[in-house]
Structures are given as C-alpha cells and as structure tokens.
Amino acid sequence: MRTMPLEIEDSSRSARRAISSTGYFCLTATLAMICSAIPAAADLRLCNSTASRVGVAIGYQDAKGWATEGWWNISSQTCETLLKGAVPSRFIYVHAVDYDRGGEWAGGNFLCTADKTFATRDVKDCPQRGMKRTGFFEVDTGEAKDWTIRLTDPEASAAKSN
C-alpha cells in the first residue's frame, strides 16, 4: 500500500489584527462577559482534503491509559470532530485508509484496531484480543487543547512544495 502525505494545522494559533486602545478595551470587556458564560470549545478535528472518502482511527493516552477508537468515515473535502473537548494528550496517533483509491496514512506506532467500529483500551496483545496490530503516525499537538489534522492527496502535497 502507498503511504499518503498529511498536513497538520494548528488551529489554536490564529492571525491577530491591530485594534485601537478604546476598541481593544471594549472588545476585551465584551469577550470577558461572553467567555465567562460560555465554556471554551476545544476539539480534536480531522479534515479530509483528499478527493476520496477516508476511514480514520485514532489513539491517545488519557487518565485511564491507552485508548484507540475508529472508524470515522469522512467524505472528501469535509472535516469531522473526532473528540469533543480538550485534546486528551500531547501526542495523538492516527491511521487512515483511502477507501476509493487505496493507500493509507500509517506509521511505526502500533495500536489495536478492528475491521468495524471499535473503541478499546490497551495496546498489547492485539491478536489475542481478536484485533489487528496496526501502524499509526504520531501527531505532536504541543499541549494544545484544540487541534486539527488535515489529510492531503499525494499530488496536492507535491504541488505545494514546488
């Protein structure tokens, strides 16, 4: 199978515009009132920027240990929230499969997966538990609480680098 390129987008960093000191004060006061009433939205999202449908599984460590979940079926040119709330750990592990053209996004970090929708704990003894041992690539979120991963076509990636 061919390995696909990916692009990681840190959605926690955004462009800032210059605002006058009076405007800044009013904006700050307004935002403080709004933010105190609304909980902060932080999610782990995956955007499929390819021409194909993809299946995605993720792995991460949380307070209970290793967790692996899948499969999200994500249409071409769409984004999906995989986990609601703050990103559970600095490192997120991703495995994705291109349903339409074949190929996968994989890596050297092995976690357990199943053929159908699954959620499991632990990364040991996958075959003995009736699961597959699957390679995932690592995403370093840098401790961000909100993160977006973007899968891209090989052709798009090559075009961007030129």
GROMACS elastic network, one bead per residue, 0.5 to 0.9 nm:
[ bonds ]
;  ai    aj funct       b0    kb
    1   102     6  0.71592   500
    1   104     6  0.66940   500
    2   102     6  0.77539   500
    2   104     6  0.62733   500
    2   105     6  0.81842   500
    3   103     6  0.60283   500
    3   104     6  0.52626   500
    3   105     6  0.52967   500
    3   106     6  0.65948   500
    3   107     6  0.88074   500
    3   154     6  0.88451   500
    4    98     6  0.89248   500
    4   103     6  0.68679   500
    4   104     6  0.58926   500
    4   105     6  0.50062   500
    4   106     6  0.79525   500
    4   151     6  0.80801   500
    4   152     6  0.74881   500
    4   153     6  0.69008   500
    4   154     6  0.60011   500
    5   105     6  0.70889   500
    5   151     6  0.69872   500
    5   152     6  0.61090   500
    5   153     6  0.68195   500
    5   154     6  0.58536   500
    5   157     6  0.67437   500
    6   105     6  0.78020   500
    6   149     6  0.78981   500
    6   150     6  0.61294   500
    6   152     6  0.52782   500
    6   153     6  0.79414   500
    6   154     6  0.85151   500
    6   157     6  0.78605   500
    7   149     6  0.66504   500
    7   150     6  0.50431   500
    7   151     6  0.59668   500
    7   152     6  0.65925   500
    7   157     6  0.83444   500
    8   139     6  0.79316   500
    8   147     6  0.86157   500
    8   148     6  0.66875   500
    8   150     6  0.54724   500
    8   151     6  0.79651   500
    9    12     6  0.88002   500
    9   147     6  0.71606   500
    9   148     6  0.54157   500
    9   149     6  0.57782   500
    9   150     6  0.65883   500
   10    13     6  0.60340   500
   10    14     6  0.86355   500
   10   141     6  0.76885   500
   10   144     6  0.81859   500
   10   146     6  0.78683   500
   10   147     6  0.55823   500
   10   148     6  0.60809   500
   10   149     6  0.79379   500
   11    14     6  0.67962   500
   11   144     6  0.89735   500
   11   146     6  0.65736   500
   11   147     6  0.55547   500
   11   148     6  0.60304   500
   12    42     6  0.89578   500
   12   144     6  0.67270   500
   12   145     6  0.76528   500
   12   146     6  0.57764   500
   12   147     6  0.65810   500
   12   148     6  0.87896   500
   18    24     6  0.87760   500
   19    22     6  0.81524   500
   19    23     6  0.60102   500
   19    24     6  0.56266   500
   20    23     6  0.50915   500
   20    24     6  0.58523   500
   20    25     6  0.85427   500
   21    25     6  0.61443   500
   21    26     6  0.86931   500
   22    25     6  0.51800   500
   22    26     6  0.63230   500
   22    27     6  0.85059   500
   23    26     6  0.51985   500
   23    27     6  0.59367   500
   23    28     6  0.84124   500
   24    27     6  0.50302   500
   24    28     6  0.59251   500
   24    29     6  0.85069   500
   25    28     6  0.50764   500
   25    29     6  0.61075   500
   25    30     6  0.85108   500
   26    29     6  0.51792   500
   26    30     6  0.60586   500
   26    31     6  0.84590   500
   27    30     6  0.51389   500
   27    31     6  0.59809   500
   27    32     6  0.84594   500
   28    31     6  0.51010   500
   28    32     6  0.59985   500
   28    33     6  0.86873   500
   29    32     6  0.51223   500
   29    33     6  0.64405   500
   29    34     6  0.87712   500
   30    33     6  0.53132   500
   30    34     6  0.62937   500
   30    35     6  0.85642   500
   31    34     6  0.50073   500
   31    35     6  0.57699   500
   31    36     6  0.83320   500
   32    35     6  0.51802   500
   32    36     6  0.60621   500
   32    37     6  0.87531   500
   33    36     6  0.53928   500
   33    37     6  0.66681   500
   33    38     6  0.89596   500
   34    37     6  0.54023   500
   34    38     6  0.62620   500
   35    38     6  0.51150   500
   35    39     6  0.67628   500
   35    40     6  0.72139   500
   36    39     6  0.72695   500
   38    41     6  0.86217   500
   40    85     6  0.85772   500
   41    84     6  0.82678   500
   41    85     6  0.65422   500
   41    86     6  0.78397   500
   41   146     6  0.78694   500
   42    84     6  0.68508   500
   42    87     6  0.71775   500
   42   145     6  0.57035   500
   42   147     6  0.78079   500
   43    81     6  0.66321   500
   43    82     6  0.75885   500
   43    83     6  0.57477   500
   43    86     6  0.55753   500
   43    87     6  0.61769   500
   43   145     6  0.70470   500
   43   147     6  0.64701   500
   43   148     6  0.81570   500
   44    80     6  0.87213   500
   44    81     6  0.59427   500
   44    82     6  0.56542   500
   44    83     6  0.50928   500
   44    84     6  0.65941   500
   44    85     6  0.76075   500
   44    86     6  0.74502   500
   44    87     6  0.58370   500
   44    88     6  0.89140   500
   44   145     6  0.80825   500
   44   146     6  0.59185   500
   44   147     6  0.50523   500
   44   148     6  0.59436   500
   44   149     6  0.79923   500
   45    79     6  0.67736   500
   45    80     6  0.55981   500
   45    82     6  0.54412   500
   45    83     6  0.70871   500
   45    84     6  0.86288   500
   45   146     6  0.81722   500
   45   147     6  0.62702   500
   45   149     6  0.62867   500
   45   150     6  0.85323   500
   46    56     6  0.87192   500
   46    74     6  0.86261   500
   46    78     6  0.85595   500
   46    79     6  0.55352   500
   46    80     6  0.55037   500
   46    81     6  0.64811   500
   46    82     6  0.68527   500
   46   147     6  0.84984   500
   46   148     6  0.54867   500
   46   150     6  0.57509   500
   46   151     6  0.75759   500
   47    50     6  0.89214   500
   47    74     6  0.80898   500
   47    76     6  0.87788   500
   47    77     6  0.71723   500
   47    78     6  0.57372   500
   47    80     6  0.63664   500
   47    81     6  0.87581   500
   47   148     6  0.70747   500
   47   149     6  0.61362   500
   47   151     6  0.62813   500
   47   152     6  0.87768   500
   48    51     6  0.83226   500
   48    52     6  0.81977   500
   48    53     6  0.78897   500
   48    54     6  0.73116   500
   48    74     6  0.66187   500
   48    75     6  0.69535   500
   48    76     6  0.57298   500
   48    77     6  0.53213   500
   48    78     6  0.55118   500
   48    79     6  0.60218   500
   48    80     6  0.83917   500
   48   149     6  0.85847   500
   48   150     6  0.59644   500
   48   151     6  0.51077   500
   48   152     6  0.67992   500
   49    52     6  0.85241   500
   49    76     6  0.63545   500
   49    78     6  0.69700   500
   49    79     6  0.83881   500
   49   150     6  0.64889   500
   49   151     6  0.56293   500
   49   152     6  0.50072   500
   49   153     6  0.70896   500
   50    53     6  0.77284   500
   50    54     6  0.84660   500
   50    75     6  0.87940   500
   50    76     6  0.56279   500
   50    77     6  0.62223   500
   50    98     6  0.89408   500
   50   151     6  0.66679   500
   50   152     6  0.50749   500
   50   154     6  0.87321   500
   50   156     6  0.83902   500
   51    75     6  0.86199   500
   51    76     6  0.52625   500
   51    77     6  0.70162   500
   51   100     6  0.86161   500
   51   152     6  0.86312   500
   51   153     6  0.71667   500
   52    74     6  0.88371   500
   52    75     6  0.68952   500
   52    76     6  0.50797   500
   52    77     6  0.83497   500
   52    98     6  0.63587   500
   52    99     6  0.67632   500
   52   100     6  0.54493   500
   52   101     6  0.70039   500
   52   153     6  0.87089   500
   53    73     6  0.69677   500
   53    74     6  0.57460   500
   53    76     6  0.51814   500
   53    77     6  0.88108   500
   53    97     6  0.85425   500
   53    98     6  0.62309   500
   53    99     6  0.55962   500
   53   100     6  0.61889   500
   53   101     6  0.89254   500
   54    72     6  0.80462   500
   54    73     6  0.57892   500
   54    74     6  0.53606   500
   54    75     6  0.65997   500
   54    76     6  0.75534   500
   54    96     6  0.64506   500
   54    97     6  0.54060   500
   54    99     6  0.54704   500
   54   100     6  0.78198   500
   54   104     6  0.88846   500
   55    70     6  0.79798   500
   55    71     6  0.57200   500
   55    72     6  0.54816   500
   55    74     6  0.63201   500
   55    75     6  0.89591   500
   55    95     6  0.83091   500
   55    96     6  0.53979   500
   55    97     6  0.51209   500
   55    98     6  0.67419   500
   55    99     6  0.69781   500
   56    69     6  0.87785   500
   56    70     6  0.61031   500
   56    71     6  0.52063   500
   56    72     6  0.51084   500
   56    73     6  0.65886   500
   56    74     6  0.76377   500
   56    94     6  0.70816   500
   56    95     6  0.58534   500
   56    97     6  0.66206   500
   57    68     6  0.71949   500
   57    69     6  0.55601   500
   57    71     6  0.51822   500
   57    72     6  0.67598   500
   57    93     6  0.82826   500
   57    94     6  0.58755   500
   57    95     6  0.52942   500
   57    96     6  0.63165   500
   57    97     6  0.89709   500
   57   113     6  0.77605   500
   57   136     6  0.86206   500
   58    67     6  0.83137   500
   58    68     6  0.56601   500
   58    69     6  0.54803   500
   58    70     6  0.64112   500
   58    71     6  0.84123   500
   58    82     6  0.83817   500
   58    92     6  0.69455   500
   58    93     6  0.53769   500
   58    95     6  0.64195   500
   58    96     6  0.86618   500
   58   136     6  0.79779   500
   59    66     6  0.71825   500
   59    67     6  0.55500   500
   59    69     6  0.63914   500
   59    70     6  0.88489   500
   59    91     6  0.88132   500
   59    92     6  0.59681   500
   59    94     6  0.64933   500
   59    95     6  0.86755   500
   59   111     6  0.72256   500
   59   112     6  0.88920   500
   59   136     6  0.81103   500
   60    65     6  0.82450   500
   60    66     6  0.58131   500
   60    67     6  0.55126   500
   60    68     6  0.65949   500
   60    88     6  0.70876   500
   60    89     6  0.64199   500
   60    90     6  0.85664   500
   60    91     6  0.66468   500
   60    92     6  0.51076   500
   60    93     6  0.61878   500
   61    64     6  0.75162   500
   61    65     6  0.51621   500
   61    67     6  0.60602   500
   61    68     6  0.88027   500
   61    88     6  0.69316   500
   61    89     6  0.59779   500
   61    90     6  0.87261   500
   61    91     6  0.79371   500
   61    92     6  0.80571   500
   62    65     6  0.52810   500
   62    66     6  0.65161   500
   62    67     6  0.73751   500
   62    88     6  0.56549   500
   62    89     6  0.63426   500
   63    66     6  0.86329   500
   63    88     6  0.84919   500
   64    67     6  0.82167   500
   64   121     6  0.85467   500
   65   121     6  0.72581   500
   65   122     6  0.69612   500
   66   120     6  0.83323   500
   66   121     6  0.54872   500
   66   123     6  0.66979   500
   67   111     6  0.89485   500
   67   119     6  0.72150   500
   67   120     6  0.57816   500
   67   122     6  0.63292   500
   67   123     6  0.79927   500
   68    93     6  0.87073   500
   68   111     6  0.70944   500
   68   112     6  0.68622   500
   68   113     6  0.72770   500
   68   118     6  0.79554   500
   68   119     6  0.57384   500
   68   120     6  0.53880   500
   68   121     6  0.63759   500
   68   122     6  0.79039   500
   68   123     6  0.81488   500
   69    72     6  0.87654   500
   69   112     6  0.89799   500
   69   113     6  0.76234   500
   69   117     6  0.77349   500
   69   118     6  0.56215   500
   69   120     6  0.64996   500
   69   121     6  0.89266   500
   70    73     6  0.89028   500
   70   113     6  0.74322   500
   70   114     6  0.80472   500
   70   116     6  0.78351   500
   70   117     6  0.55018   500
   70   118     6  0.54319   500
   70   119     6  0.66056   500
   71    96     6  0.88419   500
   71   113     6  0.89910   500
   71   114     6  0.87407   500
   71   115     6  0.84785   500
   71   116     6  0.69288   500
   71   117     6  0.51978   500
   71   118     6  0.69725   500
   72    80     6  0.82909   500
   72    82     6  0.76930   500
   72   117     6  0.80397   500
   74    77     6  0.85381   500
   74    78     6  0.67645   500
   74    79     6  0.71866   500
   74    80     6  0.68888   500
   75    78     6  0.58131   500
   75    79     6  0.81456   500
   76    79     6  0.87365   500
   79   148     6  0.89430   500
   79   150     6  0.85025   500
   81    84     6  0.66901   500
   81   148     6  0.88237   500
   83    86     6  0.80650   500
   83    87     6  0.73446   500
   83    88     6  0.86983   500
   84    87     6  0.80042   500
   85    88     6  0.82717   500
   85   145     6  0.78710   500
   85   146     6  0.80093   500
   86    89     6  0.86976   500
   86   144     6  0.81664   500
   86   146     6  0.61797   500
   86   147     6  0.89010   500
   87    90     6  0.75251   500
   87    92     6  0.84774   500
   87   141     6  0.83634   500
   87   143     6  0.81126   500
   87   144     6  0.70634   500
   87   146     6  0.61205   500
   87   147     6  0.72089   500
   88    91     6  0.85935   500
   88    92     6  0.83859   500
   88   145     6  0.78375   500
   89    92     6  0.67562   500
   89   141     6  0.80454   500
   89   143     6  0.70759   500
   89   144     6  0.88198   500
   89   145     6  0.86404   500
   90   139     6  0.81932   500
   90   140     6  0.59084   500
   90   141     6  0.52118   500
   90   142     6  0.57478   500
   90   144     6  0.73013   500
   90   145     6  0.87684   500
   91   138     6  0.64464   500
   91   139     6  0.55335   500
   91   141     6  0.60861   500
   91   142     6  0.78959   500
   91   143     6  0.82914   500
   92   137     6  0.83796   500
   92   138     6  0.59115   500
   92   139     6  0.51416   500
   92   140     6  0.66871   500
   92   141     6  0.73879   500
   93   107     6  0.88379   500
   93   109     6  0.76401   500
   93   111     6  0.87194   500
   93   136     6  0.55364   500
   93   137     6  0.54668   500
   93   139     6  0.60532   500
   93   140     6  0.88841   500
   94   105     6  0.77491   500
   94   106     6  0.72596   500
   94   107     6  0.83253   500
   94   135     6  0.85567   500
   94   136     6  0.50376   500
   94   137     6  0.53905   500
   94   138     6  0.65964   500
   94   139     6  0.75686   500
   95   104     6  0.73606   500
   95   105     6  0.56093   500
   95   106     6  0.51879   500
   95   107     6  0.76516   500
   95   134     6  0.78515   500
   95   135     6  0.68594   500
   95   137     6  0.65514   500
   96   103     6  0.87248   500
   96   104     6  0.55200   500
   96   105     6  0.50089   500
   96   106     6  0.68556   500
   96   136     6  0.83478   500
   96   151     6  0.86882   500
   97   102     6  0.71073   500
   97   103     6  0.61636   500
   97   105     6  0.64308   500
   97   106     6  0.85641   500
   98   101     6  0.59315   500
   98   103     6  0.54634   500
   98   104     6  0.57796   500
   98   105     6  0.82659   500
   99   102     6  0.58011   500
   99   103     6  0.80555   500
   99   104     6  0.89620   500
  105   135     6  0.89005   500
  105   136     6  0.76549   500
  105   137     6  0.73864   500
  105   151     6  0.83708   500
  106   109     6  0.85102   500
  106   134     6  0.81093   500
  106   135     6  0.53445   500
  106   137     6  0.53285   500
  107   110     6  0.78807   500
  107   134     6  0.86301   500
  107   138     6  0.73395   500
  108   134     6  0.87077   500
  108   135     6  0.52136   500
  108   136     6  0.60855   500
  108   137     6  0.64313   500
  108   138     6  0.85062   500
  109   134     6  0.79224   500
  109   135     6  0.52271   500
  109   136     6  0.50015   500
  109   137     6  0.62432   500
  109   138     6  0.72586   500
  110   123     6  0.74187   500
  110   133     6  0.60451   500
  110   134     6  0.52379   500
  110   136     6  0.60033   500
  110   137     6  0.88768   500
  111   122     6  0.81024   500
  111   123     6  0.50405   500
  111   124     6  0.77568   500
  111   126     6  0.77241   500
  111   132     6  0.81358   500
  111   133     6  0.57145   500
  111   134     6  0.55004   500
  111   135     6  0.65810   500
  111   136     6  0.70349   500
  112   120     6  0.76554   500
  112   121     6  0.86205   500
  112   122     6  0.79133   500
  112   123     6  0.57334   500
  112   124     6  0.76861   500
  112   125     6  0.83544   500
  112   126     6  0.53373   500
  112   127     6  0.83652   500
  112   131     6  0.59036   500
  112   132     6  0.54774   500
  112   134     6  0.60133   500
  112   135     6  0.87984   500
  113   116     6  0.85997   500
  113   117     6  0.89407   500
  113   118     6  0.72033   500
  113   119     6  0.83713   500
  113   120     6  0.81047   500
  113   126     6  0.78585   500
  113   131     6  0.56008   500
  113   132     6  0.51735   500
  113   133     6  0.65325   500
  113   134     6  0.64134   500
  114   117     6  0.70314   500
  114   118     6  0.62540   500
  114   119     6  0.88797   500
  114   130     6  0.79645   500
  114   131     6  0.52140   500
  114   132     6  0.59904   500
  114   133     6  0.89520   500
  115   118     6  0.81749   500
  115   131     6  0.82136   500
  115   132     6  0.82302   500
  120   123     6  0.85891   500
  122   125     6  0.86096   500
  122   126     6  0.87354   500
  123   126     6  0.67409   500
  123   133     6  0.84377   500
  124   127     6  0.88401   500
  124   128     6  0.89047   500
  124   129     6  0.88680   500
  124   133     6  0.88370   500
  125   128     6  0.53017   500
  125   129     6  0.63510   500
  125   130     6  0.89172   500
  125   131     6  0.84586   500
  125   133     6  0.83871   500
  126   129     6  0.52188   500
  126   130     6  0.64602   500
  126   132     6  0.56871   500
  126   133     6  0.56485   500
  127   131     6  0.50062   500
  127   132     6  0.57556   500
  127   133     6  0.69561   500
  128   131     6  0.73080   500
  129   132     6  0.87414   500
  139   142     6  0.89806   500
  139   149     6  0.82849   500
  140   143     6  0.79804   500
  141   144     6  0.55160   500
  141   145     6  0.81415   500
  141   146     6  0.85250   500
  141   147     6  0.67678   500
  144   147     6  0.65964   500
  152   155     6  0.83363   500
  152   156     6  0.65098   500
  152   157     6  0.65708   500
  153   156     6  0.51815   500
  153   157     6  0.63228   500
  153   158     6  0.87631   500
  154   157     6  0.52017   500
  154   158     6  0.63154   500
  154   159     6  0.86877   500
  155   158     6  0.51871   500
  155   159     6  0.61570   500
  155   160     6  0.86898   500
  156   159     6  0.50587   500
  156   160     6  0.62112   500
  156   161     6  0.88388   500
  157   160     6  0.51679   500
  157   161     6  0.65038   500
  158   161     6  0.53544   500
  158   162     6  0.67480   500
  159   162     6  0.55687   500
